[in-house]
Amino acid sequence: MNYIFGIIIFALDVWAIASIINTNESTTTKLIWIALVAILPVVGLIIWWFAGPKATYG
């Protein structure tokens, strides 16, 4: 059961990183957010969800 939780967190982190890359923010800002999500997968994902840059599709 633990590995399913890990896979879900990993998938959400990949989605968050892809979303961060597709923003109009500066490269430095993107790198900081990507590092936060990569180093602190659960906490970084939560922080990004509430305060991070979101992708602009369309």
N, C-alpha and C positions, 0 to 999 in steps of 0.2 A: 504493500500500500504506500510506503514511503517513496518508492521510486516513481509512482504516478504523480505525487505531489511535486517531486523534483522535475519531472518532465513538464508539468504544467507551468511551473515557475520559469523554467528554461525557455519555453515557448513564448511566454509573456515578455520575458526580458528581450528576446530576439525581436519581437514585435515592437517593443518600446524603442529599442536601438534603431530599428528601421524607420520608425516614426520620427525619431530625433534627427536622423540623417536627412529626412525629407522636409525639414523646416527651413525657414529663411533666416535663421539665426547665424551668427558669425561662427567660423570654424572653431575658435576657442571655446565658445559657449557649448557647441555641440560636443567637443571633446570632454569637457567637464561633466556634462550630463551623461555621456556614454560611460565615462569612468565611474561615476556614481552608481549607475545601474549595474555595471559589470562587477564592481568591488563589493557592493552591498545589494545582492540580487532582490531580496524581499523588501527591505527598507527603501532602497533606491527606487524600486518600482513604485512603491506607494508615494514617495515624495514626488517622483516624476508625474504620477497620475494627477496630483493636486496642483503642483506648481511648475511643472516642466513645459517646455515648448511642444506644441502639437503640430503634426504634419498638416500641410495645406494641400489637399488633393483637389484636382479639378481646375 
